[in-house]
Amino acid sequence: MARPWLVGLLGLSLLAYAVPRAWFRYWQLSESSVVYRQLGVPVVNRVAQDGALVNALIRRHYPHYRRVHSRRSVAAVVGNSYHMERFHVAALLFFLFTSGYAAVQSQWGWAAVLAVLNIGYNLYPIWLQQYLRLRLVASAAARPLKQPPRN
């Protein structure tokens, strides 16, 4: 059986899934992509699972591939970005709580390792989702996208 504190911290962090989407703007780092660029978030975008590197590899075999090609696909990507951000917020909270627990137990090495890894595995992906939404909104406003045919 897992330790009760571990299950409790997991349950507490899963409350992030109950946060309404409208609240996400309150913890958004910036309304400008410049701040995200200064923090190196585009570098994370290059190596992320749907990032520039993966898209470049897909386009080698399928030159016309575009993840965002219509207003409907923009809406789908934005919706997915909120889901991914919510997941990383829950994970960030869990590992933040776990790091705090390790510190209370005087396990300073574990507390430090968990805190540092949490930045790379959860905080930067949260910022990445915010950055991508900013770029999508700016891109959609700058140029009209093709409307998919109605059936």
Order of alpha helices (4+ residues) and beta strands (2+ residues): alpha-alpha-alpha-alpha-alpha-alpha-alpha
